[in-house]
Amino acid sequence: MGQVTSADGTGIAYSKVGSGPALIVVDGALCYREFGPAKQLAEALAPHFTVYTYDRRGRGESGSTGLYDVEREVEDIAALIERAGGRAHLFGMSSGGALVAEAVHRGVAAERFAVYESPMIVDGSRDPMPADYPERMSRAVAAGRPGNAVKMFMKFVGTPGLFVALMQVMPMWKKLKGVAHTLPNDLAVVGEHQRGVAPPADRWSGAKAPGLVIAGGKSPAWMRNAQQVLASALPDGRLTVLDGQTHMVKADVTAPVLVDFLTR
């Protein structure tokens, strides 16, 4: 394990595996190095890249300083890129994908980047995020009710109620509650894109690097529609749909697609 110091002095913990060009993997909501798909994905990609996985600020072994701002997470990615030699590929999953697109738009030194199902709601194919949802989430966190925050999140993303009930008696529930305080951060990253309207055509105009947007063929229409919109809005973007896949990132399916795109 290593650590880099972000621009605001926050320590960001990371792990590194493999050899070859640098690739930084950015997790989605409630995930960190020891919980989520990043570790298995890094192992699958290690024969082709030097893969950096890290704990987003406030999670795992990374610190957190002051009030949250998306720019601080962009600076975290920039610090990791600097540690990797000054340039790197980026891959982000879910809200991590939204963060990657934002970081490239804001000018981090990305060679190429890929996004797996940025959770945007860009049309009327599902209800948008309620206007008061971020505030209710923040209140639950501030009141010390991490379990309630996780349940609110699971309900919004469509997790079946029975599954949520089962999760609460499984070891994973403690891990989820342990990072629930970062859910408002993810909402800050994706909130503007969950209003049921398409973003401006130039929203990511600064993202000059080649970008790949990945959608799951079995994901709901609203998610697939959003990936098409994002790919079209990127200056050098393209879309690929993985047949039979959902929002859950599977290393054995996703890794070959990333190798093909990032090594062109």
C-alpha positions in Angstrom: 0.0 0.0 0.0 1.1 3.6 -0.7 -0.2 7.0 0.0 -0.2 10.3 -1.9 -1.0 13.7 -0.5 -3.7 15.6 -2.4 -3.6 19.3 -3.0 -5.5 20.1 0.2 -3.3 18.0 2.3 -5.5 14.9 2.5 -3.8 11.5 2.5 -5.2 9.2 -0.2 -4.4 5.5 0.2 -3.7 3.3 -2.8 -2.6 -0.1 -4.0 -0.6 -1.0 -7.1 -0.4 -4.2 -9.0 0.8 -5.3 -12.4 3.1 -3.8 -15.0 2.8 -1.6 -18.1 1.0 1.7 -18.7 -0.6 3.2 -15.6 -4.4 2.7 -15.1 -6.3 4.3 -12.2 -9.6 2.6 -11.2 -12.2 4.8 -9.5 -14.9 3.2 -7.4 -18.6 4.0 -7.3 -20.8 4.7 -4.2 -20.1 2.7 -1.0 -17.1 0.9 -2.5 -13.4 1.0 -1.6 -10.3 -1.1 -2.2 -11.4 -3.9 0.1 -15.1 -3.8 -0.8 -16.4 -3.8 -4.3 -15.3 -4.9 -7.8 -12.0 -2.9 -8.1 -9.7 -5.5 -6.5 -10.8 -8.3 -8.8 -10.8 -6.0 -11.8 -7.2 -4.9 -11.0 -6.0 -8.5 -10.9 -7.6 -9.2 -14.3 -6.0 -6.1 -15.8 -2.5 -6.5 -14.1 -1.0 -8.5 -17.1 -1.5 -5.4 -19.3 -1.3 -2.3 -17.0 0.1 -1.0 -13.7 -3.2 -0.8 -12.0 -3.8 1.7 -9.2 -6.8 1.2 -7.0 -7.5 3.7 -4.2 -9.8 4.6 -1.4 -11.8 7.7 -2.4 -11.5 10.4 0.3 -13.4 9.5 3.5 -13.4 5.8 2.8 -11.1 3.0 3.9 -7.7 4.3 4.8 -8.0 7.6 3.0 -8.5 10.8 5.0 -11.0 13.6 4.5 -10.5 17.3 5.1 -13.1 20.0 5.4 -16.4 20.4 3.5 -16.8 18.2 0.4 -16.3 19.6 -3.1 -16.0 17.6 -6.3 -12.9 19.6 -7.1 -11.1 17.9 -4.2 -11.8 14.5 -5.7 -10.5 15.7 -9.0 -7.3 16.8 -7.2 -7.1 13.3 -5.6 -7.1 11.8 -9.1 -4.5 14.3 -10.3 -2.2 13.4 -7.3 -2.5 9.7 -8.2 -1.7 10.5 -11.8 1.4 12.4 -10.7 2.5 9.4 -8.6 2.0 7.2 -11.6 4.4 9.2 -13.7 2.4 12.2 -14.9 0.0 10.5 -17.3 -2.4 7.6 -16.9 -5.5 5.9 -18.2 -8.6 6.2 -16.1 -11.6 3.9 -15.5 -14.6 4.7 -13.4 -17.6 2.7 -12.3 -21.0 4.2 -11.7 -20.6 7.5 -9.8 -16.8 6.9 -10.1 -17.4 7.0 -13.9 -19.2 10.3 -13.5 -16.2 11.5 -11.5 -13.7 10.3 -14.2 -15.6 12.2 -16.9 -15.6 15.3 -14.7 -11.9 15.0 -14.0 -10.9 14.6 -17.6 -13.2 17.6 -18.5 -11.4 19.6 -15.8 -8.0 18.8 -17.3 -6.3 15.9 -15.5 -3.6 14.3 -17.6 -5.5 11.3 -18.9 -4.3 9.3 -21.9 -7.6 7.5 -22.4 -10.5 7.0 -20.1 -13.5 4.7 -19.8 -16.8 5.0 -17.9 -19.0 2.1 -16.8 -22.7 3.2 -16.5 -22.5 6.7 -15.1 -25.9 6.9 -13.2 -27.6 9.7 -15.1 -31.3 10.2 -15.7 -31.5 12.1 -18.9 -35.1 11.6 -20.0 -38.6 10.5 -18.8 -37.8 6.7 -18.9 -37.7 6.8 -15.0 -38.5 9.3 -12.3 -35.8 11.8 -11.6 -34.1 12.3 -8.2 -36.5 14.1 -5.8 -35.4 17.6 -5.2 -35.1 17.1 -1.5 -33.3 13.7 -1.7 -29.7 15.0 -1.2 -30.8 17.1 1.8 -32.6 14.1 3.4 -29.5 11.9 2.8 -27.3 14.5 4.5 -29.7 14.8 7.4 -29.6 11.0 7.9 -25.8 11.0 7.9 -25.5 14.1 10.2 -27.9 12.4 12.7 -25.7 9.3 12.9 -28.1 7.0 11.1 -25.8 5.3 8.5 -28.2 2.3 8.2 -31.0 4.6 7.2 -28.8 6.4 4.7 -27.8 3.1 3.1 -31.5 2.0 2.9 -32.5 5.3 1.3 -29.8 4.8 -1.3 -30.7 1.2 -2.0 -34.4 2.2 -2.4 -33.5 5.0 -4.9 -31.3 2.8 -7.1 -34.0 0.1 -7.2 -32.6 -2.6 -4.9 -35.5 -5.0 -4.1 -36.7 -4.6 -0.5 -36.3 -8.2 0.3 -32.6 -8.1 -0.7 -32.1 -5.0 1.4 -33.6 -6.8 4.4 -31.3 -9.8 3.9 -28.3 -7.5 3.6 -28.9 -6.2 7.1 -28.1 -9.5 8.7 -25.0 -10.1 6.5 -21.4 -9.0 7.2 -21.5 -6.6 4.2 -24.0 -4.4 6.1 -21.4 -3.2 8.6 -19.1 -2.3 5.7 -21.8 -0.4 3.9 -22.7 1.5 7.0 -19.0 2.3 7.5 -18.9 4.4 4.3 -22.5 5.7 4.4 -21.2 9.1 5.4 -19.8 9.5 1.9 -23.1 9.0 0.1 -23.8 12.8 0.0 -20.4 13.1 -1.8 -21.6 10.8 -4.5 -24.8 12.7 -4.8 -22.8 15.9 -5.3 -21.0 14.2 -8.2 -24.1 12.9 -10.0 -26.9 15.0 -8.7 -27.0 17.5 -11.6 -27.3 14.6 -14.1 -30.3 13.0 -12.4 -33.0 15.5 -13.1 -34.7 13.8 -16.1 -33.3 16.2 -18.7 -30.3 15.8 -21.0 -27.2 17.8 -20.1 -26.0 20.6 -22.3 -24.2 19.4 -25.4 -21.0 21.0 -24.3 -21.1 19.8 -20.7 -17.9 17.7 -21.1 -16.3 19.8 -23.8 -13.0 19.9 -22.0 -12.6 16.1 -22.1 -10.4 15.9 -25.1 -8.9 12.4 -24.4 -10.5 9.5 -26.2 -13.3 8.1 -24.0 -15.2 4.8 -24.0 -18.7 4.7 -22.3 -19.9 1.2 -21.4 -23.5 0.1 -20.9 -24.9 -3.2 -19.8 -27.3 -4.8 -22.3 -29.6 -6.0 -19.5 -29.6 -2.7 -17.6 -32.8 -0.7 -17.7 -33.6 1.6 -20.6 -33.0 4.8 -18.6 -29.4 3.7 -17.8 -28.6 2.7 -21.4 -30.1 5.9 -22.7 -27.9 7.9 -20.4 -24.7 6.2 -21.6 -25.7 7.0 -25.2 -26.1 10.7 -24.2 -22.8 10.8 -22.4 -20.9 9.1 -25.3 -22.4 11.6 -27.7 -21.5 14.6 -25.5 -17.8 13.6 -25.2 -15.6 15.3 -27.8 -14.0 11.9 -28.6 -16.4 9.5 -27.1 -17.8 6.1 -28.2 -20.3 3.7 -26.8 -20.2 -0.1 -26.3 -23.0 -2.3 -25.0 -22.0 -5.5 -23.2 -24.7 -8.1 -24.0 -26.2 -9.7 -20.9 -24.5 -7.4 -18.4 -26.1 -5.2 -15.7 -24.8 -2.4 -13.5 -22.7 -4.9 -11.6 -19.2 -4.8 -13.0 -17.8 -8.3 -13.8 -14.1 -8.4 -14.2 -14.0 -11.3 -16.7 -16.3 -9.4 -19.1 -15.2 -5.9 -18.6 -11.4 -6.3 -18.5 -11.0 -7.5 -22.2 -13.1 -4.5 -23.3 -10.8 -2.1 -21.4 -7.6 -3.8 -22.7 -8.9 -3.5 -26.3 -9.7 0.2 -26.0 -6.9 1.5 -23.7 -4.1 -0.3 -25.7 -5.1 1.1 -29.1 
